[in-house]
Amino acid sequence: MSVSDYTETEGLPTADRKPYKPYKPWSYDSANAKLYIPRLAAGQDRWFAAALSDQKGKAPSRLGVFAERPQHKRWELVSVVDLDGQNLPDIALDRDGYATAVATDGNRQLAAGAAVLRAAVLDNFATGGTNTGTKVFAPTKASKQQIEVHDKTGTRYGTQGTTVFAGAANSYKDAYALKTTDGGALILFSHTHTQTDAVAHSGLQINPGKDNRAWLHDVPRTSITYTFVCNDAATVPAKPEPSRLIGYTCARTDASGPPVASWSDRA
């Protein structure tokens, strides 16, 4: 359960809260886990990636990155991506079984860096991939899902309202990359985007759902801006060809917007 999940649950009426204890915590089959530990030079930040399966004998369903945080004197899980059935690329390993970490940006050996990938993901949400999304990424289940979010969410209000997606300040700028056997790389990065719903004209209002109560407190709004923090994973070729988005995972972390006039006057 993430901080976002806790926040959402705390905003629900007691009767609507689902007890956490009966839920089985997500776990993985340690015998089936694949760890990719890069050989790092002295002074480099230490991290490793783990491909994890929640079912014995099944292919990995999640990809996580663990990074050492010396200031906290511990290792932390800093990124998790659901793979949704997508296969992981073959990671290049040396004789001792170590992976090779590569630069995520400014790397001339790769067709795209983390900054380009992040911009393309944001374009998938903002324009349906019109500008760069469908140029940087080949069609995959993950990239199609992002474009579908833009297409379906953007038209759900019809003539009564609008929905606009946009990039937002990203507090999680760390990116991680491992060399693959074909000379390309597996790159893991994060992005932040917003979704702003607004009424088409005065006299209309947006009634927040109960899942947004923690942020919006059941107050009708003329517009609502939701903030989402997401983790993404992509395979990037060495040749100048499209990359492949193999998974992404998002969580709503905030929601805000101006109340309708009657509520503003009451306040």
N, C-alpha and C positions, 0 to 999 in steps of 0.2 A: 504494500500500500504506500503510495507516494504522499508527499506533503499536500499536493493538490487534492488527492482523494480524502485525506483527513479534513481539509478545509471544507470541502463540499459536504461531507457527512455531518460536520459540526453545525452546518447551516440548516439541516433538515429537522423537522419536528421529531421529538423522541419516538413517536409511533412509527415514523417512516425510516428510522435508522435500522439498518441490518446489523445484527451483532457480528463482530469480527471473528470471535472465537470459533464458531462452527465452520468457518471457511478454512480449507486446507491451504497453508502458505505455499507459494510457488516454490518448488524444489526441483532439483535436477539429478540425473543419474550420473554420479561421479565417475563410474566406470566408463561411461560413454562420452564424457566431457573431453573436448579438445582444447588444449591450452597453447596459445601462441605467444611465446616469451621472446621478445627481441633482445639481441645482444647489444647492450648500450655502452657507450664510453663513459669514463669517469666524469661525474658532474652532470650528466644528462638526467632528466627526470625519468624515474622508473615507472613502467606500466606494462601491462600485458592484456591480451584479448582472450576471451573464453567463449567457445561455441558450446552452448548448453542445450540438452534435450530434457524435456519433462517426462518422457516415456522411455523405458528401457528398450534398447535396440532400435530406436527411431532416430532419424536425422535431426541435427540441431534445429531448435525452434526459436532460439534467442541468441543474440550475440552481445556480450557484455565487455566493457573495458574497465579494468581496475587500475587505479593510479595511486602511487604512494604520496601521502600528504605529510611531509616531515613536521609541518607546523602543528598537526593534530596527532602526530606520532602513531599513524595508522594508515592502512590501505582503505581506499573508498571505491565503491562502485560508482563510476562517473558517467556511464552511458549504457543504455540497454535498448536494443532494437529487436522488434519482433520480425522474424524472417518470413512468416506466412508461406511456408513451403518452398521458398527459394533456396537454391543450392549455394553453398559458399564456394568461392574460388579456391584453387589449390594454392596454399601459402608456401613460398620458397623457404626451405629449411637448410641450414648448414650441416656439416658432418655430426655436430653435437646436438642437433635437433633444435637449435635456436632459429627464430625467425629474424628477418631483416627489417628494421624500421627505416622508412624513407621519408623525405621531406614532403609535407602535405601541400605546400605552396612554393612557387618558384622552382619547381622541379621540371627541367626540360626533358626528362626521360618519360614524362607522363602527358597524356593528351589533355588533362584538366587537373586543376588543383582544388583544394577545399573551397576556396572563395568562389570559384566559377560554379562548382557544384551547388553551393549554398544559394547563389543567385538564381540558378536554374530551378531549384526546388521552390523558391519564393515565387518565381514566375509561373510555375505550375498552378499555384494557388491563386495568384493575382490575375492572371490572364488566361488560364487554361493551357499554359505552355506556349502561347503564341509567339512571344519574343525570343526567348532562349531555351525554355524548358524542353520543347520537343526537338531542339537542335543539339543540345548537350546530351540528352538522354535518349537512348533507344527505348521503344515501348516495353515496359515491364508491368507486372501486376501493381507494384508500388507506385510507379509514376502515373499509371492510368487511374489509380485510386485518388491521387492528389488532384488530377485534372477533373475527375468526377465530382470531387468536393466542390470545386469552383463552379462547375456547370450546374449541378443540382441545387446547391445552396444559394447560388447567385440569382436563381429565378423563382425560389419558393414563394416569395411574397407577391408575385405578379405585379399588378399596377399599384398595389397598396404600400409597397416599400422597396428598399434596395439593400443589397449586401455587397460590401467591398472588402477584399482581402488586400493586405499590405505587409511588407516587411517591417520589423520593429527592432529596437535596440536589443542586441544579443549579448547577454552577460556570460555566455558559455562559448568562448572563442577557441578553446583547445580543440585540436583535431589530431587524429591518430591514423597512421598509415603503415601497412605491411606490404612488402614486395610479394608478388605472386609469381608462380612458375613461368607464366607467359611473358614476364618482363613488365607487366603492369602493376597495379596496386589495389589493395582493398583500403578504402578511406572511410573513416568514421568521423562524423562531425555533427554539430548541432545548429539549429536555427530557431528564430522566434518570429512568429507572425501574428497579425491581428485580423479579426473579422468584425466589421462594423455593420450592424443592422440599423436601418433608419426608416422612419415612416415617410411616405411620399408627400404628405401634406398635413397641415394642422387639423386637429380633430381626431386624428388617429393615435393609437398608442400601442406599445409592445408590452405585453404582460410576461414578466420573467417566469420561467418554469421553476419548479421546486428545487431542481439541481443547481440553480443559480442563487438560491436564497442566501447563501453565505456571503455573497458579494452584493446582491441587489435588493435583498430584504423585502421581496414581494411588492416593491414600489413600481408602478407602471412608468415606462420611459418613452421618450421620443426617439432615442437612439441608444444602442448598447454596443460597446466595443469590448470584445473578448480577446484575451491574450493567450496564446498557446506557445509552449516551449516543446520542441521536438528533437529527437535524435534520429539521425539518418545514416544509412550505410550504402556505399556505392562501389562498384568495381570500375576501375579506370584502366583503359588499355595504354600500351606504350605508343601505339600508332595513333595518328590523328583521326580517330573514329569515335562514335558516340559512346558514352559511359552507360552503365546500367545501375539504376537505383534498385537495390535488392531488398530494402526494407526501411520502414520509418515508424516511429512511435511518438504520439503527441499527447500532451495533457494540458487542460485549461488551467491557467494559474491566476487569472484575474478577470473581472468583468466590471464595467462602470458605464455610466451614462446619465444625462440630465433627466430628472423626473418630469412628468407632464405638468402643465401649469397649475392644476388644482392641487397637486401634492406640493409643489414648490410654495404656493401661497399658504398652505396649511403649516409647512415647516417654518 
